[in-house]
Structure formats: C-alpha cells, structure tokens
Amino acid sequence: MKRTKNSTNKKKNNKERRLTVLMIFLLVLTPVSIVFVKATLSEINYKVERIKKDIAYQEKINEGLEMKINELASLDNIQNIIHEEGLTYNNDNIKNVRS
C-alpha cells in the first residue's frame, strides 16, 4: 500500500508543480501583455492625431485655393483681363444655348 500512496503523492506533487508554473507564467505574462497593448494603443493614437493635423492643414490649403479661384473667376477680374488684352465686350457675339 505504501507504493500506491507514494505514487499518488508524486502525481499530486507533479500536478501542483504544473499548476504553480502555470500561475507564475500567467502572473508574468499578464502585465507584459497589458504594457504591450497600451504601447500599441498609444502609437495608434499618435498616428490618428498626426493624420487629423494633416487633414486640418490640407483643409486650410483647400479653403485658400477656393478663395483664389473665386477671386480669379470674378466678373471684375475677367473684365480687367479683357481690357489688359485689348479685347472688347460685344453682346451680339454671345449666343444662348437652350435645352
């Protein structure tokens, strides 16, 4: 009977060791994974903020270009260019297209 008890104790000790190793592994792995996830999240947030900044800058440029287009397409500007080029405005030469 001693062999059976001894064999059972060895199995319990072996299971306890495995369980202890597993617990230690989880205790070490959990904080490492938390740090890794937070670092990845921080990097992604940095990229998002940089992209938002780039978008705001591009929108500012686009607004400036729209203002420049409107300025160049204004009737006053067109008339100034016509006079500078020596052209005249003749209403008889304008044809209306009806659909």
Backbone bond lengths (Angstrom), bond angles and torsions (degrees), N, CA, C in turn:
res aa  C-N    CA-C-N  psi(-1)  N-CA   C-N-CA  omega(-1)  CA-C   N-CA-C  phi
1 M - - - 1.443 - - 1.521 112.23 -
2 K 1.263 117.15 -25.95 1.452 120.04 -179.62 1.525 110.57 -62.38
3 R 1.296 116.10 -37.07 1.456 119.11 -179.49 1.521 110.74 -64.11
4 T 1.272 117.74 -39.27 1.451 121.68 -179.42 1.522 109.76 -65.65
5 K 1.316 117.83 -44.76 1.468 121.33 178.31 1.513 109.85 -64.01
6 N 1.306 116.61 -43.57 1.455 121.60 -179.27 1.529 110.24 -63.79
7 S 1.291 117.15 -41.64 1.447 122.41 179.34 1.530 110.19 -65.96
8 T 1.322 117.09 -40.87 1.464 122.19 178.39 1.517 109.80 -65.81
9 N 1.322 118.59 -41.21 1.468 122.09 178.21 1.531 110.83 -63.65
10 K 1.316 116.99 -40.18 1.465 120.41 179.02 1.529 110.61 -63.94
11 K 1.327 116.14 -40.52 1.455 119.89 178.56 1.530 110.27 -64.60
12 K 1.339 116.30 -41.60 1.468 120.01 178.53 1.522 109.91 -64.79
13 N 1.322 116.99 -43.35 1.458 120.70 179.47 1.532 110.20 -62.82
14 N 1.315 116.81 -41.32 1.454 121.12 179.45 1.540 110.21 -64.42
15 K 1.309 117.69 -43.66 1.467 121.80 177.80 1.519 110.80 -64.95
16 E 1.320 116.88 -40.55 1.463 120.68 179.24 1.526 110.61 -64.93
17 R 1.319 117.07 -39.39 1.467 120.49 177.79 1.531 110.73 -63.36
18 R 1.309 115.78 -45.95 1.459 119.99 179.29 1.532 111.09 -61.39
19 L 1.317 115.45 -42.79 1.450 119.98 178.53 1.529 110.75 -64.55
20 T 1.306 118.06 -40.16 1.465 122.57 178.09 1.520 110.69 -64.71
21 V 1.319 116.73 -44.32 1.467 120.53 178.83 1.532 109.81 -63.16
22 L 1.305 116.69 -41.69 1.456 121.10 178.43 1.529 111.05 -62.68
23 M 1.298 117.73 -43.44 1.469 121.89 179.12 1.529 111.11 -64.14
24 I 1.306 117.24 -42.64 1.468 120.91 178.52 1.522 109.69 -64.53
25 F 1.317 115.90 -42.62 1.460 120.38 178.65 1.534 110.67 -60.19
26 L 1.323 116.85 -45.12 1.463 120.48 178.94 1.531 111.63 -66.05
27 L 1.316 116.64 -38.46 1.473 120.00 179.17 1.526 111.62 -65.48
28 V 1.310 117.12 -31.47 1.464 120.42 178.30 1.532 110.04 -82.96
29 L 1.305 117.58 -41.02 1.455 122.01 -175.67 1.531 112.87 -69.07
30 T 1.317 117.88 -36.54 1.466 120.95 -177.11 1.521 112.56 -60.11
31 P 1.334 120.80 -53.95 1.473 119.08 179.84 1.532 112.76 -63.83
32 V 1.310 117.23 -35.65 1.467 120.19 179.07 1.527 109.86 -64.09
33 S 1.314 116.92 -43.89 1.467 119.79 179.60 1.527 110.84 -67.00
34 I 1.315 118.79 -36.02 1.469 121.81 177.73 1.524 109.83 -63.44
35 V 1.311 117.60 -44.99 1.467 121.47 178.64 1.524 110.26 -62.93
36 F 1.301 117.64 -42.72 1.457 121.61 179.25 1.524 111.36 -61.73
37 V 1.323 116.91 -45.66 1.462 121.25 -179.42 1.525 110.47 -64.20
38 K 1.322 117.55 -42.69 1.472 120.61 179.57 1.526 111.00 -66.09
39 A 1.311 118.02 -37.48 1.462 120.93 177.92 1.525 110.44 -65.82
40 T 1.305 116.77 -41.88 1.467 120.98 178.10 1.520 110.60 -64.58
41 L 1.312 117.26 -43.17 1.455 121.71 178.42 1.524 111.07 -62.91
42 S 1.309 116.75 -40.72 1.462 121.23 178.75 1.523 110.71 -63.61
43 E 1.309 117.24 -41.96 1.464 121.23 178.53 1.531 111.23 -63.59
44 I 1.313 116.82 -41.42 1.467 121.14 179.28 1.525 109.91 -65.85
45 N 1.335 117.51 -42.14 1.463 120.55 178.14 1.523 110.78 -62.14
46 Y 1.316 117.64 -38.78 1.464 121.29 177.70 1.525 110.33 -61.83
47 K 1.329 116.81 -43.98 1.461 120.71 179.37 1.524 111.27 -64.51
48 V 1.326 117.14 -39.66 1.465 121.28 178.97 1.531 110.13 -62.91
49 E 1.312 117.36 -44.70 1.461 120.91 179.67 1.530 110.90 -64.42
50 R 1.315 117.37 -39.50 1.464 120.81 178.48 1.532 110.65 -64.32
51 I 1.323 116.71 -40.49 1.460 120.75 178.78 1.525 110.29 -67.47
52 K 1.324 117.97 -39.61 1.466 120.90 176.84 1.525 110.42 -61.10
53 K 1.318 116.19 -41.02 1.464 120.76 179.05 1.529 110.12 -64.70
54 D 1.331 117.10 -42.97 1.463 121.10 177.82 1.529 111.55 -62.45
55 I 1.328 116.77 -39.68 1.464 121.09 179.19 1.524 110.24 -65.20
56 A 1.332 117.03 -44.43 1.467 120.29 179.30 1.526 110.29 -61.44
57 Y 1.321 117.02 -41.78 1.467 121.09 178.90 1.526 110.68 -62.98
58 Q 1.335 116.92 -44.31 1.460 121.04 -179.42 1.530 110.51 -65.91
59 E 1.330 117.90 -38.41 1.466 120.94 177.88 1.526 110.73 -62.76
60 K 1.332 116.34 -37.97 1.458 120.38 177.35 1.528 110.44 -63.59
61 I 1.314 116.72 -43.60 1.467 121.27 177.92 1.529 109.90 -62.40
62 N 1.322 116.94 -43.42 1.466 121.17 -179.74 1.528 111.37 -61.90
63 E 1.320 117.19 -41.24 1.464 120.60 178.01 1.524 110.63 -62.34
64 G 1.314 116.40 -42.68 1.458 120.21 178.08 1.516 111.73 -62.19
65 L 1.324 116.78 -41.20 1.469 120.92 178.75 1.527 111.45 -66.99
66 E 1.331 117.13 -38.46 1.466 120.43 177.12 1.527 110.67 -62.91
67 M 1.326 115.93 -40.99 1.463 119.56 177.80 1.522 110.35 -63.82
68 K 1.311 117.79 -40.53 1.466 122.36 179.20 1.532 110.12 -64.66
69 I 1.325 117.26 -41.94 1.468 121.29 177.70 1.522 110.49 -61.37
70 N 1.337 116.04 -46.94 1.458 119.68 179.92 1.528 111.09 -62.28
71 E 1.311 115.92 -38.48 1.469 120.21 179.15 1.530 110.44 -65.13
72 L 1.327 117.18 -45.29 1.460 120.81 -179.09 1.525 112.24 -69.82
73 A 1.318 117.95 -28.38 1.462 121.35 -178.06 1.525 112.45 -90.54
74 S 1.309 118.12 2.33 1.463 119.97 -178.68 1.523 110.30 -68.75
75 L 1.321 115.82 152.56 1.459 121.53 -178.65 1.528 111.33 -61.66
76 D 1.329 117.44 -40.63 1.466 120.88 179.35 1.523 111.05 -60.09
77 N 1.312 116.52 -44.29 1.465 120.33 -179.59 1.530 110.98 -65.22
78 I 1.319 116.14 -40.88 1.468 119.68 179.69 1.529 109.85 -64.28
79 Q 1.335 117.16 -42.20 1.460 120.23 178.95 1.526 111.23 -65.19
80 N 1.319 118.25 -38.16 1.468 120.99 176.73 1.528 111.05 -62.50
81 I 1.303 117.21 -42.08 1.474 120.89 179.64 1.527 109.85 -66.85
82 I 1.332 116.77 -39.28 1.464 120.28 178.61 1.526 110.00 -59.81
83 H 1.340 117.00 -46.27 1.458 120.35 -179.51 1.527 112.10 -67.58
84 E 1.342 116.80 -36.92 1.467 120.26 178.38 1.529 111.12 -64.71
85 E 1.317 116.79 -35.25 1.463 121.43 -179.17 1.532 112.13 -84.30
86 G 1.311 116.51 -6.49 1.453 120.21 178.62 1.515 113.47 79.57
87 L 1.293 117.09 22.66 1.459 121.15 178.95 1.528 109.36 -92.05
88 T 1.305 116.13 161.32 1.462 120.08 177.88 1.512 109.31 -123.53
89 Y 1.312 113.31 156.83 1.458 120.69 178.75 1.515 108.29 -95.49
90 N 1.330 116.88 117.02 1.452 121.77 -179.76 1.519 107.97 -123.08
91 N 1.306 116.40 111.07 1.457 121.63 -175.98 1.527 111.08 -66.87
92 D 1.312 119.34 -24.46 1.462 122.07 -179.51 1.533 112.09 -69.11
93 N 1.307 116.40 -22.96 1.463 120.16 -178.62 1.539 113.02 -84.31
94 I 1.308 116.15 -5.69 1.467 120.49 -177.81 1.526 108.62 -90.03
95 K 1.311 116.40 127.17 1.460 121.41 178.90 1.526 108.58 -112.79
96 N 1.294 115.65 135.74 1.465 121.01 178.41 1.534 109.12 -94.42
97 V 1.285 115.97 136.53 1.448 121.16 178.58 1.524 107.52 -106.89
98 R 1.312 116.29 124.91 1.465 120.13 179.83 1.525 107.96 -109.97
99 S 1.309 114.20 142.62 1.458 117.22 179.87 1.500 112.29 -108.56
